[in-house]
């Protein structure tokens, strides 16, 4: 019908996704679906905002979301609040440069990749090689999102102890752009 073309309504949920709780296959799938659906709406003129409050979880699942964020035609702003730890830290840092905001009172922590694995000796030995590759991908991704050298990331951020930091330190290191 002439003049009765369907117009696309943009809602709050088109622009905002709340990532809370554990980083796992289910939570990652929801976030990826949100990004892919948003990318299909050319009328989205503003960045999509991924609000994160998470203690972390599965790093390899987090990498799936990070890859989708990086290839999205629409910028993905990240907003960290509450808890930003472990793999959730990685997701936050992967937000579009200049669009990563951190709440002043956020608890922020990054640490070495860890995993519990049980199995036969040869399987564990083979998996150890994959753990090395996962750790290397983590170093490269943190270096890419901050501008820090891989050596700095490996020795200062992924040392044997958990590394806790303030919102100010997160900005200083280049993982966040603004404190609110």
C-alpha positions, 0 to 999 in steps of 0.5 A: 500500500502506497504510503503505508510502508512498514517502518522499523522501530528501534527499541532500547533492547536493540541498542543495549544488552546486559551481560551478567553472570557467568561467561558460558555458552548460553550467555555468549550465544545471547550476546552474539545473537544480539549483535548479529540482529543489530547488524541487520538493522541499518537504521541503528545509527548509534553504537550498540552498548554491551553492559557487563557485570560478570565474574568471568567464566569460560575464556574460549567462549569469550573469544567467540564473542570477541571475534563477533564484536571485532567484525561487527559493522556497528561499533560495540561500546562496552560498559563495565560495572559491578564486577569485571573479572577474568574472561569478562575483562577480556570481553570488556576490553574488546569494545570499540576503541573510544567507547569503553566506559568503566564505572568508578566502583567496579571490581576489576581483575585479570589473571592467567588462563586456568582450567581443570582438566582430567583424563588420560596422560596422553590426552592431558599432554596434548591439551597442554599444547592447546592451553599454551595456544589459548594463553598466547591468544589471550596475551595477543588480544590484551596487547591488541586492545590496550596497545601494551607490549605482549611482554608487558601483558605476560609479565605484569598482567598475567603473572602467577597472582590475580591482578586487581586494579582500579578504574583509573588504572584500567584507563591508564593501561589503555583497556578503558577510555572513560570513567563514569 
